[in-house]
């Protein structure tokens, strides 16, 4: 996902809210801005902490409700890795994920096709979509 300037981010968020018919609130704007400008795939807890550092106190319920509205509007994806806390991603382009075994960082990996899945050519399965989770050590952990 390309890094956007502050004005490009603001424009993109405004257009997204308009297309999706989502009312713009400070909390919705902040959450979408955070997810668009940071590659960390934040959890509710992380978003709540970031929101409260920058703005007046907001409850976790506000963050949950904000995320629910953004997911319902198709502006954010929710996904879970290994049964842990849900993470949120504003990169709606098809992509895979990389998870660092040491620090737990989650990074986007550009989309690539995988070869045919055994069993699908015979009609025993019908795959609608897929994404891969790649695991290993991130560059920061490999340095240390």
C-alpha positions as CSV (number, residue, x, y, z in Angstrom):
1,X,0.0,0.0,0.0
2,X,1.4,3.4,-1.1
3,X,2.2,5.9,1.7
4,X,-0.1,8.9,1.4
5,X,0.6,12.5,2.4
6,X,-1.7,14.0,5.1
7,X,-3.8,15.9,2.6
8,X,-4.1,12.8,0.3
9,X,-5.2,10.8,3.4
10,X,-7.8,13.4,4.3
11,X,-9.1,13.4,0.7
12,X,-9.2,9.6,0.5
13,X,-11.1,9.4,3.8
14,X,-13.6,12.0,2.8
15,X,-14.2,10.3,-0.5
16,X,-14.5,6.9,1.2
17,X,-17.1,8.2,3.8
18,X,-19.1,9.8,0.9
19,X,-19.1,6.6,-1.2
20,X,-20.0,4.4,1.7
21,X,-22.6,6.8,3.0
22,X,-20.9,6.9,6.4
23,X,-21.4,9.9,8.7
24,X,-18.0,11.4,9.5
25,X,-17.3,11.6,13.2
26,X,-14.0,12.5,14.8
27,X,-13.6,8.9,16.0
28,X,-14.4,7.3,12.7
29,X,-12.0,9.7,10.9
30,X,-9.2,9.0,13.4
31,X,-9.6,5.2,13.3
32,X,-9.6,5.1,9.5
33,X,-6.7,7.6,9.3
34,X,-4.7,5.4,11.8
35,X,-5.4,2.3,9.8
36,X,-4.5,3.9,6.5
37,X,-1.3,5.5,7.6
38,X,0.2,2.8,9.8
39,X,1.0,-0.8,8.6
40,X,0.5,-2.4,12.1
41,X,-2.9,-3.9,11.7
42,X,-4.1,-2.5,15.0
43,X,-6.3,-4.3,17.6
44,X,-9.1,-2.5,19.4
45,X,-6.8,-2.1,22.4
46,X,-4.1,-0.4,20.3
47,X,-6.6,1.8,18.5
48,X,-8.2,2.8,21.9
49,X,-4.8,3.8,23.3
50,X,-3.8,5.8,20.2
51,X,-7.2,7.6,20.1
52,X,-6.9,8.6,23.8
53,X,-3.3,9.9,23.3
54,X,-4.5,12.2,20.6
55,X,-8.1,13.1,21.6
56,X,-10.2,13.5,24.7
57,X,-11.0,10.2,26.4
58,X,-13.0,7.7,24.4
59,X,-14.3,4.4,25.6
60,X,-13.5,1.1,24.2
61,X,-17.2,0.8,23.3
62,X,-16.7,3.8,21.1
63,X,-13.8,2.1,19.3
64,X,-15.8,-1.1,18.9
65,X,-18.8,0.8,17.5
66,X,-16.6,2.8,15.2
67,X,-14.8,-0.3,13.9
68,X,-18.2,-2.1,13.4
69,X,-19.5,0.9,11.3
70,X,-16.3,1.0,9.2
71,X,-16.4,-2.8,8.7
72,X,-20.1,-2.8,7.8
73,X,-19.4,0.1,5.3
74,X,-16.7,-2.0,3.7
75,X,-14.0,0.5,4.5
76,X,-12.0,-1.7,6.9
77,X,-11.4,-5.5,7.1
78,X,-11.4,-7.4,10.3
79,X,-9.3,-10.6,10.6
80,X,-8.0,-12.8,13.3
81,X,-4.7,-14.7,13.4
82,X,-4.2,-17.8,15.6
83,X,-7.4,-17.1,17.6
84,X,-5.9,-13.9,19.1
85,X,-7.5,-10.5,19.3
86,X,-9.1,-9.3,16.0
87,X,-7.0,-7.0,13.9
88,X,-8.2,-4.3,11.5
89,X,-6.8,-3.4,8.1
90,X,-7.8,-0.5,5.8
91,X,-5.8,-2.0,2.9
92,X,-8.7,-3.5,0.9
93,X,-6.5,-4.6,-2.0
94,X,-5.9,-8.3,-2.2
95,X,-2.8,-9.2,-0.2
96,X,-1.3,-11.8,2.1
97,X,0.1,-11.3,5.6
98,X,3.5,-12.0,7.2
99,X,3.6,-12.6,11.0
100,X,6.9,-12.3,12.9
101,X,7.4,-15.3,15.2
102,X,9.5,-13.3,17.6
103,X,7.7,-9.9,18.0
104,X,4.3,-10.7,16.6
105,X,4.4,-7.9,14.0
106,X,1.9,-8.3,11.1
107,X,2.9,-6.9,7.7
108,X,1.2,-6.8,4.3
109,X,2.7,-9.0,1.5
110,X,1.9,-8.1,-2.1
111,X,-0.6,-10.4,-3.7
112,X,0.6,-13.4,-5.6
113,X,-1.4,-16.4,-7.0
114,X,-0.8,-19.9,-5.6
115,X,-0.9,-23.0,-7.8
116,X,-4.0,-25.1,-7.9
117,X,-5.2,-26.5,-4.6
118,X,-5.4,-30.3,-4.7
119,X,-9.0,-31.5,-4.9
120,X,-10.5,-28.4,-6.5
121,X,-10.0,-29.6,-10.1
122,X,-12.1,-32.7,-9.3
123,X,-14.9,-30.6,-8.0
124,X,-14.7,-31.8,-4.3
125,X,-14.2,-28.2,-3.1
126,X,-15.2,-24.8,-4.3
127,X,-12.8,-22.1,-3.0
128,X,-14.3,-18.6,-2.9
129,X,-11.2,-16.7,-1.8
130,X,-8.0,-17.2,0.1
131,X,-5.1,-15.4,1.6
132,X,-1.9,-16.8,3.0
133,X,-0.2,-16.1,6.3
134,X,3.6,-16.4,6.0
135,X,5.6,-16.8,9.2
136,X,9.2,-16.1,10.1
137,X,11.3,-13.3,11.5
138,X,10.9,-9.7,10.5
139,X,13.9,-7.5,9.5
140,X,14.0,-5.8,12.9
141,X,14.2,-9.1,14.8
142,X,16.7,-10.5,12.4
143,X,19.0,-7.5,13.2
144,X,18.8,-8.1,16.9
